[in-house]
């Protein structure tokens, strides 16, 4: 018995399939040819960016006009590291009395005539940490101290500096208005008009510098028991220390 003949697909469907297959082959061949041509070409340079280099303003040091908002926007990051590394270096030939090291709150407050009052003020203002260094340079004794405050909302360093500066001109202290540290509005130096005189001892001539930058308060004691304070050398030291902050 002869098997029944299978039905053949309609002629039109077969023609359509052949055309579709040819189209696919044509697309593949065109793609291969395009890649081959592109491979032989030299690379085309990309067009320059609209902003090849983004420029941002450099952070500015804080001053008397600095607000808490601007301080947060331009944080003076150098003081977030090791505060001891920002202390000025002693001059060549000077004898180290105390190398750059940390100083705790009671010890720093104890260097004032009214330590209880200073201690209370520092705690109230948000004392964070302090570092100090001191040396002898001939008959001159120098102590430099940096005090950092927690300035979340206010510039406590500037407030503490203002408290220290307001009494320095009194007769019991320097006896004069002092001089501004060159290039700053926040810092001042005082060379005392009269030395301290104790029976049996040489006159003790004194000077002090007070300033702040950002959240750091700078305090320099510069004393000479061999003659008047060399004002230019003292002021240069104060300026150099403030520039490091």
N, C-alpha and C positions, 0 to 999 in steps of 0.2 A: 504494500500500500504506500503510495507516495505521500511524503509529509506535506502538509499544507504550506504553501509559499508564504513567507513572512511579509507583512505589508511594508512597502518601501516608504520612507519619509517623503513628504511632498517636496517637489523640485524647488519650490520657492524658499523653504526653510533651509535646505542644504546650501543654496546660493548665499543666503544671508550669513550663515555660519562661516563660509569661506571668506566673505568680505570682511567680517569682524576679525577673523584670525589674521588676515593680511594687514588690517589697520593696526593691530597690536604689534605685529612684527615691525611695521613701519615706524611706530612710536619708539620701540626699543632701539631700532637702528639709528634713529635720529638722536636719541639720547646719548648713545655710545659715540656717535660722530661729534656731538657737541662737547662731550668731556674730552675727547681727543684733541679737538681744536683748542679748547680752553687750556689744556695742559701745555700746549706749545707756546702760549702767549706769555709775555712778561707780566709779572704781578702789577696790578694797578694800585697806586698809593691811595690810602684813604683820605678823604677830605679832612682838613684840620677841624678840631673841636671848636665850638663857639667860645668856650672858656678853657683855654689850654692850661691855665694856672689860676686856682682860686686864691684870692688874697684876703687875709683876715687882719684886722687891726691888732697891733701888738698890745699885750696887757700893759696898762699904765700903773705905776706905783700909787698907792693910796695917799691922799693928803687930807687937809682939813675939810675939803669939799666932798670927800668920798662918802657915799651912802652905803647902807648895808646891801642894797640891791646891786649897785655897781660893783661892790666888792665881790659879790657872788659871781657876777658876770665876768670879771677880770681877776680871778683869784691869784694872789701873789704866791705861786706854788713853791717858790724857793724856801719859804718858811715852813712848809709841810714836812721837810726832811729833818735831818739832824741839826738842831739849832746851834750846837757847839761849832759846827763847821762854818757858821756865818760870823763867828767872832773874829775880829781883826787880829792879825799876826803880830807878835811882839817884834820890835826893831832888832836888827842885827847887833849883837853885843850886849843886849839886855839880859838880865838874870831872871829866870822864871821863878816867880813866887808861888803861883798856882797855875798849872796847865789848864787848858780849856776843859771844863767839866760842868756837870749839873750842879745846881745849888737849890736846896729846898726852900719852901716858903718861909718857915721860921727863921732860917739863917739869913735870908735876904732882908726880911723885915727887921731883924736884929741889928742891921747895919745903920738904921735910922735912930734919931734921938728919941722918937716916940714909937717904939716897935709895935705896941699894941694897936695903936691907931692905924699904922701902915698895914699890919696884918689883917685887920678887919676890912680895910678898904680894898686890899687885893682880893680877898675872898669874895667880897660883895661884887667886885667888878669882873669876876670870872677868871681868876688866876689859873693858868694851864700848866706852865713850866717855865724854868729859868736856867740860863747858862752863864758862866762867868769865867774870866781869865784875868790874871794880874802878873805884874813884873816890876822889877827895879831897873831903872835906867840912870845909873849914877846915883844922884841924890833924889831922883824923881820916882815916886811910887804911883803906878797906874793900875786902876781896876776898871774893867769893862764888864757890864752885865746887860744881858738881853732878857727881857721878860715877855712871854707870850700869853695872850689872853684868849679865852673862848668867845669869839665874836660872832655869835649866831644872829644877833639882831642889831647890836650897836657897836661902835668902834670904841671899845673900852680902853684900848691902848692910848688913844688920843685924849680920853677923859682923864686917865691917870697922869699923862704927861702934863695936861693943863693944871691939874692939882699940884704937881711938883713945881711947875714954873711960876705959879702965882706968888709964892713966898720967897723965891730966890733973890729978889731985889731988895728985901728988907735989910735994915741995918744989922740985924743979928746974923745975917747970912752974907751974901756977896756984897750988898750995899750999892748995887748998880743994876741997871736994866739988862745988862748982858748984850751979846751980839748974836745976830742970826747966823746960823750955819750956812755958808755960801751955797746957793742953788736950792735952798729949801725954805719953806714957810713954817714948818712944824718944829724945827730944831733951834735951840739956842745954847750958847756957851756963856759961862760967867767966870771971870777971874776975880777973886775976892779982893776988895779994896785993902783990907787989913789982914795981916797974918795972925795966927794964933800964937800967943806968947805965954809960955809956962816958965816959971822960975827954974833956972838951971838947965834950960834947953834952948836950942837955937829956934828962932822964929820959924813957924810952919806955914808956908804959903799954900793956898788952896785954889782949886778951880773945879768946875763941874760942867758937864754937858748933858742935856736932856732933849730927847727927840722921840718920834715914833714914825713908823711906816707900816701901814696895814694894821695887823693885829700884834705887832711887836713894839715894845717900849725899849728905848736905849738909854742907859745910864752910865756915864763915865766919871770916875773920880780921878783927879789928876793933881797930885800934891808934891811939893818940893820943900825939903827941909834944909836946902843949901842955898836958897836965894829966891828971888821972884820967879813966878811961873813964866816960862817962855811961851808967850801967847800964840805966836804963829805956829809953833810946833804942836801945841795943844789943839788949836782949831783945825789944823790939818789932820790930826788923828781923828777928831770927831767927824769930820767930813768923810774921811776914808771909811770909817765904820758904818756910817749911815748909807754910803753907796753900796755896801755889801748886802744890804737888806732888800 
